[in-house]
Amino acid sequence: MKNILKYSLLILACIGFNSCQNFDELSENPNNPVQVPASLVFTKVCSDLNENPWSGAHQYAQYWCINYEYYGNQNYNWTSTGLNYGTINDILKMEEEAIRGGADAKLNPYAALGKFFRAYFYVNMSQRVGDLPLSEAFKIDQKILTPKYDSQKDIFVQALKWLDESNNDLASLIAAGDRTLSGDIYFGNDLSKWQRAVNAYRLRVLISLSKRESEVDIKSQFAQILGNSTKYPLFTGNGDNLAFTYNNVVNKYPTNPDNFGFNATRYNMAETYIKTLTDLKDPRVFLVAEPADSMLRTGLKPSDFGAYLGAPSGESLADMSYKATLDLYSYINRSRYYSNYTAEKNIMIGYIEQCFNIAEGLNRGWASGDAADYYQKGIKASMEFYDLKSGLNTFYYLPRGKKLGEYASFQVDVNVDNYLNQASVKYKGNNVDGLNQILTQKYLGFFQHSGWEAFYNQRRTGIPVFNVGPGNTNGQRIPQRWQYPNSERTVNTKNWEDALAKQFGNKNDDINSALWIVK
C-alpha cells in the first residue's frame, strides 16, 4: 500500500505543474534497472514469504518471553502494522517481465504462482487489519488514487478463487511439461511441489473461515479437495514442506553463535507452551527448552518433566527479569538454537499443519474421513521433524555458567505409541474434546514455524488459553487486530473511515475490535 500511496502522491504533486508529461522522468531512479528477468523478481517474492522464527509472531503466540527490557517486553499494546502491497507490486512486475521475456500471456509458471502469492499476501494482510483495498488497488492508470476497501469476506472469497485457478494452471503446465520456472528457493523450480503447497495452503484458508461456514462455501471446497487427490494433490510428508533453509553466509538462523553473548540468557520459554508440553509428558520439551537450574538444584533430573518451567507471559517484566536471575525459568534450548547458523528449517506451509487442518475439518463434519488418523499423523510428523523416535534418545542442554559448546547430555527412552495412547492425548472423537486436542497439538506443531498462524488460530478458537496479566498492558487483553498504516488515515482518509465504520460501527481504529473472520 505504501508503494501505491507513494506514486499517488507523485501524481498529485505533478498536477501542480502545467502538465504531467515529465512524470516518468520524475519517478525513475537512474540507478535502478527498469527491466529484470522474471526469475529475479520471483526469488524476491519467495523471500518475502518467509517469516523468521524467534520473532514477535512467536513471542505473542506465547511460545517464548523476553526477560530483559533492553531486548523488548510482552507488551500487547500494538499500534499500526506494515502491509505487503510492495510485494504484490513485485508480483505484478514478475508477471509483466515473464510476458516481456516471451512467456504466454495467459498460462505460464509465473502467472500461475502469481495467483497463489496474491492469495497468500492478501490473506496475510487481511488477517492483521480486516478490510483492504483490492479491486481498486494498483489502478493509478485509471486515475484511482484513493482505492476503496473490499470487505474481508470478499478478500477471502477472491483468495480461494485465486488458489483454485493457481492449482488448475499448474496442473496444465505440469501436463505440458513446462520447465521454464527459474529462481525458486523452495522447490528447485518443481511445479508439482508448488501445486501441493497451493492446495495445502487452501486448506488453511478454508479452516480459518470456520466461524463463517454458513456465509462462505467452505464445506464443499474442503470435501472437493479431500475427495480428489489427482486434481488436488497435497503434501505426503515433511519432505514436501514449503520451508526456508538457512545457511551460514547471508541467511543465518536468527539465533546463532554471533548473538549468543548478547541475548541467549535474555530469552526464556513461556508457560503457555511449556506447561502444555509437560502436562502431556511430551518429549519435545527436551529439545526446545533447557531445564530450569533452580529445579535441578532441588534434585530433579534434566529428564524430569517437572524440571521445565516457563514464565507467564502476563507477568510484569520486572518480576520476570528478577526470577530469571534466580534461574526459576527454562531458557530456550541453546544447544539446539545457538550452536550453528542453520539450526532448523522454518516451515511456512507444512505437512504437520495440513494433517491437523484435515483432522479439524473432519471433526467439524465437512467431509467424510478418519479425523483420528490425521490427528495422529500430525503428531508423528511433528515428532519426526525433531528426529524423535521410539527408543533411547539423547538430548543436550547448556548448564548455567558454561560456554557455548560445553553441553551436558541425558537420555530418555521415548515411546511414541505410548504417548499417543495416554488418556490426555488419545483422540476423544468428533466432538468438542476431540477438537480441542487437535487444536492443542496444532499449536505445539506450530512452534517457531508459519509466522503468525499460531496466533491467528488461537484468536479464532481460544485454544490454548493465553496467559494475561500486568505485563501485557492493553488492559490485560489480547488484541484482535492491528491498526491500519498511518498513511491510510492521511492519504486515503474517506475510504479508511468508511471501512472502519462498516466493520466496527465507528471510526475507531481499535486493536481490540473483532474482525469479521472471528466474530
TIGU-522571 format. One line per field, with one value per residue (C-alpha): x, z, y; residue number from 1. Coordinates in steps of 0.02 Angstrom, whole numbers. Layout:
REM TIGU-522571
x <- (X / ...)
z <- (Z / ...)
y <- (Y / ...)
seq <- (NUM / ...)
This chain:
REM TIGU-522571
x <- (0 / 145 / 202 / 28 / 23 / 199 / 157 / -12 / 74 / 194 / 47 / -38 / 123 / 133 / -37 / 42 / 140 / 65 / 59 / 118 / 222 / 381 / 308 / 413 / 570 / 525 / 483 / 626 / 783 / 928 / 1025 / 890 / 856 / 683 / 684 / 742 / 712 / 552 / 657 / 745 / 581 / 514 / 660 / 623 / 438 / 485 / 600 / 459 / 356 / 474 / 436 / 580 / 566 / 603 / 508 / 363 / 244 / 301 / 329 / 149 / 87 / 163 / 299 / 440 / 469 / 592 / 655 / 764 / 696 / 834 / 775 / 589 / 440 / 273 / 175 / 19 / -19 / 2 / -13 / -8 / 61 / 153 / 66 / 128 / 74 / 256 / 270 / 107 / 177 / 328 / 210 / 133 / 308 / 357 / 209 / 244 / 427 / 381 / 273 / 406 / 527 / 417 / 301 / 121 / 15 / -121 / -29 / 148 / 226 / 248 / 66 / 6 / 110 / 67 / -112 / -51 / 58 / -84 / -195 / -59 / -14 / -192 / -248 / -95 / -136 / -322 / -288 / -197 / -316 / -478 / -548 / -421 / -409 / -409 / -523 / -467 / -287 / -148 / -267 / -167 / -177 / -366 / -337 / -394 / -282 / -384 / -444 / -599 / -589 / -655 / -733 / -635 / -763 / -736 / -548 / -556 / -678 / -561 / -411 / -496 / -536 / -354 / -295 / -413 / -355 / -173 / -197 / -280 / -149 / -7 / -91 / -98 / 84 / 140 / 43 / 126 / 299 / 335 / 509 / 530 / 517 / 681 / 738 / 646 / 724 / 599 / 564 / 702 / 580 / 471 / 292 / 217 / 285 / 215 / 46 / 44 / 89 / -52 / -181 / -111 / -123 / -301 / -348 / -275 / -382 / -538 / -504 / -476 / -656 / -731 / -837 / -909 / -956 / -1137 / -1082 / -942 / -937 / -806 / -880 / -897 / -724 / -646 / -733 / -685 / -501 / -501 / -606 / -496 / -311 / -275 / -344 / -293 / -129 / -75 / 83 / 126 / 259 / 383 / 489 / 355 / 355 / 371 / 513 / 651 / 827 / 957 / 1142 / 1300 / 1335 / 1192 / 1035 / 1085 / 963 / 901 / 980 / 1159 / 1337 / 1356 / 1224 / 1245 / 1337 / 1202 / 1032 / 1050 / 1002 / 876 / 752 / 661 / 517 / 335 / 222 / 80 / 189 / 299 / 158 / 59 / 207 / 245 / 63 / 58 / 228 / 284 / 467 / 478 / 507 / 681 / 728 / 657 / 696 / 825 / 786 / 771 / 929 / 829 / 734 / 894 / 958 / 806 / 863 / 760 / 848 / 851 / 744 / 605 / 461 / 447 / 617 / 546 / 460 / 402 / 368 / 188 / 178 / 70 / 198 / 273 / 442 / 522 / 462 / 510 / 682 / 712 / 652 / 759 / 913 / 862 / 856 / 671 / 631 / 688 / 792 / 766 / 875 / 1039 / 1123 / 991 / 962 / 1131 / 1259 / 1266 / 1198 / 1073 / 980 / 821 / 711 / 571 / 411 / 292 / 165 / 189 / 129 / 110 / -15 / -102 / -135 / -214 / -314 / -387 / -421 / -510 / -617 / -665 / -704 / -820 / -908 / -851 / -808 / -802 / -641 / -546 / -503 / -408 / -293 / -244 / -228 / -103 / -12 / 10 / 85 / 201 / 256 / 300 / 399 / 486 / 533 / 630 / 702 / 615 / 596 / 539 / 689 / 832 / 852 / 997 / 962 / 1079 / 1072 / 1193 / 1217 / 1220 / 1391 / 1454 / 1516 / 1436 / 1486 / 1507 / 1347 / 1281 / 1181 / 1049 / 948 / 763 / 676 / 541 / 390 / 287 / 145 / 131 / 125 / -17 / -114 / -109 / -280 / -237 / -177 / -282 / -414 / -581 / -690 / -776 / -835 / -778 / -649 / -575 / -571 / -478 / -349 / -323 / -303 / -183 / -72 / -78 / -17 / 128 / 168 / 175 / 320 / 437 / 350 / 223 / 237 / 79 / -26 / -21 / -85 / -223 / -278 / -285 / -383 / -509 / -527 / -466 / -350 / -235 / -291 / -167 / -94 / -136 / -79 / 3 / 149 / 34 / -34 / -181 / -299 / -238 / -320 / -251 / -277 / -389 / -300 / -177 / -213 / -200 / -40 / -35 / -26 / -203 / -280 / -188 / -199 / -350 / -448 / -627 / -612 / -518 / -655 / -791 / -702 / -691 / -874 / -927 / -826 / -842 / -986 / -874 / -717 / -603 / -453 / -455 / -339 / -470 / -609 / -651 / -631 / -769 / -671 / -680 / -844)
z <- (0 / 36 / -145 / -208 / -98 / -146 / -331 / -297 / -207 / -353 / -471 / -359 / -350 / -538 / -553 / -487 / -650 / -818 / -870 / -816 / -969 / -863 / -732 / -794 / -781 / -604 / -544 / -623 / -524 / -648 / -531 / -531 / -677 / -753 / -828 / -744 / -779 / -703 / -610 / -507 / -454 / -416 / -298 / -208 / -188 / -123 / 4 / 63 / 100 / 240 / 417 / 533 / 693 / 863 / 808 / 884 / 796 / 909 / 1064 / 1056 / 1024 / 1196 / 1148 / 1225 / 1326 / 1340 / 1518 / 1493 / 1449 / 1325 / 1208 / 1223 / 1327 / 1320 / 1289 / 1183 / 1163 / 974 / 851 / 661 / 551 / 387 / 237 / 89 / -55 / -107 / -128 / -226 / -339 / -364 / -411 / -546 / -608 / -609 / -719 / -833 / -853 / -890 / -1036 / -1094 / -1094 / -1211 / -1095 / -1144 / -1078 / -1007 / -950 / -882 / -715 / -651 / -685 / -604 / -448 / -451 / -408 / -260 / -199 / -215 / -110 / 19 / 46 / 40 / 169 / 273 / 269 / 300 / 450 / 526 / 493 / 409 / 253 / 123 / -50 / -177 / -327 / -349 / -294 / -421 / -535 / -549 / -738 / -716 / -604 / -447 / -320 / -165 / -185 / -94 / 32 / -6 / 137 / 224 / 162 / -19 / 5 / 67 / -70 / -200 / -121 / -130 / -314 / -350 / -263 / -365 / -525 / -474 / -446 / -616 / -707 / -626 / -675 / -856 / -854 / -774 / -904 / -1043 / -970 / -939 / -866 / -883 / -699 / -627 / -467 / -346 / -171 / -103 / -226 / -357 / -490 / -472 / -515 / -446 / -273 / -287 / -333 / -171 / -72 / -155 / -104 / 72 / 92 / 26 / 166 / 289 / 217 / 225 / 406 / 451 / 396 / 517 / 604 / 437 / 362 / 340 / 237 / 130 / 30 / 131 / 164 / -20 / -63 / 82 / 31 / -151 / -110 / 2 / -121 / -274 / -240 / -427 / -459 / -290 / -237 / -59 / 45 / 82 / 215 / 289 / 133 / 39 / 158 / 93 / 210 / 215 / 232 / 325 / 283 / 368 / 249 / 211 / 282 / 456 / 580 / 690 / 849 / 812 / 882 / 831 / 954 / 1089 / 1203 / 1184 / 1207 / 1244 / 1427 / 1387 / 1306 / 1414 / 1374 / 1401 / 1521 / 1395 / 1283 / 1410 / 1528 / 1382 / 1341 / 1518 / 1562 / 1414 / 1460 / 1287 / 1246 / 1127 / 1281 / 1299 / 1126 / 1131 / 1310 / 1447 / 1623 / 1748 / 1855 / 2013 / 1983 / 1957 / 2123 / 2208 / 2146 / 1989 / 1836 / 1661 / 1607 / 1731 / 1655 / 1818 / 1784 / 1642 / 1688 / 1576 / 1627 / 1625 / 1476 / 1578 / 1717 / 1740 / 1658 / 1824 / 1907 / 1758 / 1749 / 1934 / 1930 / 1777 / 1877 / 2007 / 1870 / 1900 / 1715 / 1571 / 1436 / 1254 / 1213 / 1174 / 1113 / 976 / 930 / 956 / 908 / 722 / 586 / 512 / 663 / 578 / 429 / 450 / 387 / 312 / 242 / 300 / 313 / 503 / 491 / 342 / 445 / 586 / 466 / 387 / 559 / 612 / 455 / 478 / 662 / 607 / 483 / 324 / 238 / 272 / 338 / 493 / 597 / 723 / 586 / 527 / 708 / 743 / 579 / 628 / 797 / 720 / 586 / 719 / 815 / 653 / 620 / 785 / 740 / 891 / 875 / 989 / 1087 / 1180 / 1127 / 1179 / 1223 / 1255 / 1355 / 1414 / 1603 / 1689 / 1684 / 1540 / 1373 / 1206 / 1159 / 1338 / 1334 / 1455 / 1390 / 1456 / 1382 / 1383 / 1325 / 1209 / 1159 / 1029 / 1035 / 1224 / 1205 / 1079 / 1187 / 1352 / 1405 / 1381 / 1201 / 1132 / 1016 / 1104 / 950 / 834 / 974 / 1067 / 1168 / 1010 / 927 / 1074 / 1062 / 876 / 909 / 1053 / 951 / 804 / 922 / 977 / 796 / 750 / 870 / 778 / 612 / 497 / 557 / 644 / 604 / 783 / 846 / 715 / 762 / 947 / 907 / 809 / 932 / 1104 / 1109 / 1204 / 1335 / 1332 / 1491 / 1529 / 1664 / 1702 / 1587 / 1435 / 1461 / 1342 / 1489 / 1510 / 1346 / 1195 / 1042 / 900 / 762 / 716 / 663 / 481 / 423 / 465 / 280 / 256 / 379 / 300 / 113 / 94 / 239 / 175 / 122 / 282 / 389 / 289 / 311 / 499 / 513 / 406 / 508 / 685 / 686 / 723 / 659 / 796 / 730 / 886 / 908 / 1019 / 889 / 823 / 637 / 531 / 519 / 706 / 757)
y <- (0 / 116 / 99 / 142 / 296 / 348 / 350 / 431 / 574 / 596 / 610 / 737 / 838 / 832 / 914 / 1073 / 1090 / 1137 / 956 / 782 / 750 / 734 / 614 / 467 / 571 / 623 / 446 / 350 / 315 / 311 / 195 / 60 / -57 / -41 / -215 / -376 / -560 / -629 / -758 / -624 / -545 / -719 / -750 / -587 / -633 / -805 / -723 / -608 / -763 / -814 / -752 / -791 / -892 / -813 / -658 / -563 / -682 / -824 / -720 / -655 / -831 / -864 / -986 / -883 / -724 / -582 / -562 / -406 / -235 / -190 / -329 / -294 / -349 / -442 / -282 / -314 / -129 / -137 / 5 / 8 / -131 / -132 / -212 / -314 / -203 / -181 / -369 / -375 / -240 / -355 / -497 / -388 / -344 / -528 / -571 / -424 / -472 / -653 / -597 / -474 / -620 / -720 / -816 / -849 / -707 / -820 / -975 / -976 / -1028 / -851 / -807 / -969 / -940 / -756 / -806 / -907 / -764 / -639 / -751 / -779 / -597 / -531 / -658 / -617 / -431 / -454 / -566 / -417 / -273 / -330 / -244 / -186 / -107 / -249 / -223 / -41 / -63 / -32 / 64 / 225 / 211 / 228 / 380 / 288 / 370 / 329 / 149 / 89 / -52 / -226 / -323 / -459 / -584 / -532 / -539 / -718 / -770 / -696 / -781 / -951 / -917 / -872 / -1031 / -1140 / -1057 / -1075 / -1262 / -1282 / -1180 / -1276 / -1440 / -1383 / -1328 / -1491 / -1592 / -1491 / -1524 / -1339 / -1314 / -1127 / -1078 / -1013 / -930 / -1045 / -1050 / -1177 / -1318 / -1311 / -1250 / -1405 / -1355 / -1515 / -1472 / -1297 / -1370 / -1470 / -1313 / -1215 / -1345 / -1365 / -1177 / -1177 / -1297 / -1170 / -1031 / -1140 / -1188 / -1005 / -973 / -1100 / -967 / -914 / -1082 / -1025 / -873 / -943 / -1104 / -1195 / -1366 / -1415 / -1346 / -1441 / -1602 / -1575 / -1562 / -1716 / -1815 / -1791 / -1814 / -1819 / -1646 / -1576 / -1660 / -1624 / -1645 / -1826 / -1796 / -1673 / -1686 / -1588 / -1438 / -1261 / -1220 / -1090 / -1161 / -1057 / -1051 / -989 / -845 / -724 / -806 / -859 / -932 / -788 / -860 / -912 / -907 / -724 / -663 / -794 / -673 / -541 / -624 / -810 / -783 / -646 / -765 / -891 / -1005 / -957 / -1050 / -1070 / -1177 / -1266 / -1314 / -1385 / -1496 / -1551 / -1584 / -1703 / -1778 / -1729 / -1769 / -1620 / -1513 / -1589 / -1524 / -1348 / -1296 / -1316 / -1373 / -1230 / -1233 / -1199 / -1361 / -1459 / -1393 / -1471 / -1641 / -1657 / -1725 / -1649 / -1797 / -1749 / -1651 / -1554 / -1476 / -1370 / -1208 / -1068 / -888 / -823 / -706 / -587 / -569 / -397 / -378 / -330 / -490 / -597 / -520 / -547 / -728 / -763 / -711 / -841 / -975 / -1004 / -1018 / -1127 / -1044 / -1087 / -1237 / -1153 / -1311 / -1326 / -1145 / -1061 / -1194 / -1154 / -1042 / -1164 / -1236 / -1299 / -1257 / -1133 / -1214 / -1087 / -1210 / -1388 / -1565 / -1557 / -1415 / -1497 / -1653 / -1553 / -1446 / -1602 / -1676 / -1516 / -1512 / -1694 / -1663 / -1522 / -1637 / -1550 / -1715 / -1900 / -1973 / -2027 / -1874 / -1981 / -2045 / -1870 / -1812 / -1950 / -1918 / -1736 / -1780 / -1910 / -1788 / -1659 / -1789 / -1836 / -1654 / -1658 / -1828 / -1905 / -2093 / -2232 / -2293 / -2212 / -2029 / -1917 / -1735 / -1590 / -1429 / -1296 / -1294 / -1124 / -1041 / -1148 / -1082 / -1118 / -1295 / -1357 / -1455 / -1585 / -1732 / -1851 / -1993 / -2030 / -2188 / -2119 / -2222 / -2128 / -2255 / -2239 / -2051 / -2064 / -2186 / -2092 / -2028 / -1844 / -1871 / -2014 / -1941 / -1920 / -1920 / -1798 / -1686 / -1531 / -1628 / -1705 / -1533 / -1459 / -1598 / -1563 / -1376 / -1406 / -1519 / -1398 / -1262 / -1373 / -1412 / -1226 / -1191 / -1071 / -1103 / -1019 / -839 / -777 / -930 / -997 / -829 / -823 / -1000 / -954 / -795 / -900 / -1043 / -988 / -1140 / -1137 / -1013 / -868 / -800 / -618 / -500 / -333 / -371 / -373 / -195 / -162 / -179 / -357 / -406 / -498 / -386 / -442 / -346 / -208 / -30 / 19 / 105 / 289 / 332 / 266 / 387 / 535 / 497 / 382 / 456 / 441 / 259 / 218 / 294 / 207 / 40 / 63 / 112 / -36 / -161 / -95 / 28 / 176 / 262 / 196 / 100 / -7 / -157 / -239 / -238 / -412 / -445 / -522 / -684 / -716 / -633)
seq <- (1 / 2 / 3 / 4 / 5 / 6 / 7 / 8 / 9 / 10 / 11 / 12 / 13 / 14 / 15 / 16 / 17 / 18 / 19 / 20 / 21 / 22 / 23 / 24 / 25 / 26 / 27 / 28 / 29 / 30 / 31 / 32 / 33 / 34 / 35 / 36 / 37 / 38 / 39 / 40 / 41 / 42 / 43 / 44 / 45 / 46 / 47 / 48 / 49 / 50 / 51 / 52 / 53 / 54 / 55 / 56 / 57 / 58 / 59 / 60 / 61 / 62 / 63 / 64 / 65 / 66 / 67 / 68 / 69 / 70 / 71 / 72 / 73 / 74 / 75 / 76 / 77 / 78 / 79 / 80 / 81 / 82 / 83 / 84 / 85 / 86 / 87 / 88 / 89 / 90 / 91 / 92 / 93 / 94 / 95 / 96 / 97 / 98 / 99 / 100 / 101 / 102 / 103 / 104 / 105 / 106 / 107 / 108 / 109 / 110 / 111 / 112 / 113 / 114 / 115 / 116 / 117 / 118 / 119 / 120 / 121 / 122 / 123 / 124 / 125 / 126 / 127 / 128 / 129 / 130 / 131 / 132 / 133 / 134 / 135 / 136 / 137 / 138 / 139 / 140 / 141 / 142 / 143 / 144 / 145 / 146 / 147 / 148 / 149 / 150 / 151 / 152 / 153 / 154 / 155 / 156 / 157 / 158 / 159 / 160 / 161 / 162 / 163 / 164 / 165 / 166 / 167 / 168 / 169 / 170 / 171 / 172 / 173 / 174 / 175 / 176 / 177 / 178 / 179 / 180 / 181 / 182 / 183 / 184 / 185 / 186 / 187 / 188 / 189 / 190 / 191 / 192 / 193 / 194 / 195 / 196 / 197 / 198 / 199 / 200 / 201 / 202 / 203 / 204 / 205 / 206 / 207 / 208 / 209 / 210 / 211 / 212 / 213 / 214 / 215 / 216 / 217 / 218 / 219 / 220 / 221 / 222 / 223 / 224 / 225 / 226 / 227 / 228 / 229 / 230 / 231 / 232 / 233 / 234 / 235 / 236 / 237 / 238 / 239 / 240 / 241 / 242 / 243 / 244 / 245 / 246 / 247 / 248 / 249 / 250 / 251 / 252 / 253 / 254 / 255 / 256 / 257 / 258 / 259 / 260 / 261 / 262 / 263 / 264 / 265 / 266 / 267 / 268 / 269 / 270 / 271 / 272 / 273 / 274 / 275 / 276 / 277 / 278 / 279 / 280 / 281 / 282 / 283 / 284 / 285 / 286 / 287 / 288 / 289 / 290 / 291 / 292 / 293 / 294 / 295 / 296 / 297 / 298 / 299 / 300 / 301 / 302 / 303 / 304 / 305 / 306 / 307 / 308 / 309 / 310 / 311 / 312 / 313 / 314 / 315 / 316 / 317 / 318 / 319 / 320 / 321 / 322 / 323 / 324 / 325 / 326 / 327 / 328 / 329 / 330 / 331 / 332 / 333 / 334 / 335 / 336 / 337 / 338 / 339 / 340 / 341 / 342 / 343 / 344 / 345 / 346 / 347 / 348 / 349 / 350 / 351 / 352 / 353 / 354 / 355 / 356 / 357 / 358 / 359 / 360 / 361 / 362 / 363 / 364 / 365 / 366 / 367 / 368 / 369 / 370 / 371 / 372 / 373 / 374 / 375 / 376 / 377 / 378 / 379 / 380 / 381 / 382 / 383 / 384 / 385 / 386 / 387 / 388 / 389 / 390 / 391 / 392 / 393 / 394 / 395 / 396 / 397 / 398 / 399 / 400 / 401 / 402 / 403 / 404 / 405 / 406 / 407 / 408 / 409 / 410 / 411 / 412 / 413 / 414 / 415 / 416 / 417 / 418 / 419 / 420 / 421 / 422 / 423 / 424 / 425 / 426 / 427 / 428 / 429 / 430 / 431 / 432 / 433 / 434 / 435 / 436 / 437 / 438 / 439 / 440 / 441 / 442 / 443 / 444 / 445 / 446 / 447 / 448 / 449 / 450 / 451 / 452 / 453 / 454 / 455 / 456 / 457 / 458 / 459 / 460 / 461 / 462 / 463 / 464 / 465 / 466 / 467 / 468 / 469 / 470 / 471 / 472 / 473 / 474 / 475 / 476 / 477 / 478 / 479 / 480 / 481 / 482 / 483 / 484 / 485 / 486 / 487 / 488 / 489 / 490 / 491 / 492 / 493 / 494 / 495 / 496 / 497 / 498 / 499 / 500 / 501 / 502 / 503 / 504 / 505 / 506 / 507 / 508 / 509 / 510 / 511 / 512 / 513 / 514 / 515 / 516 / 517 / 518 / 519)
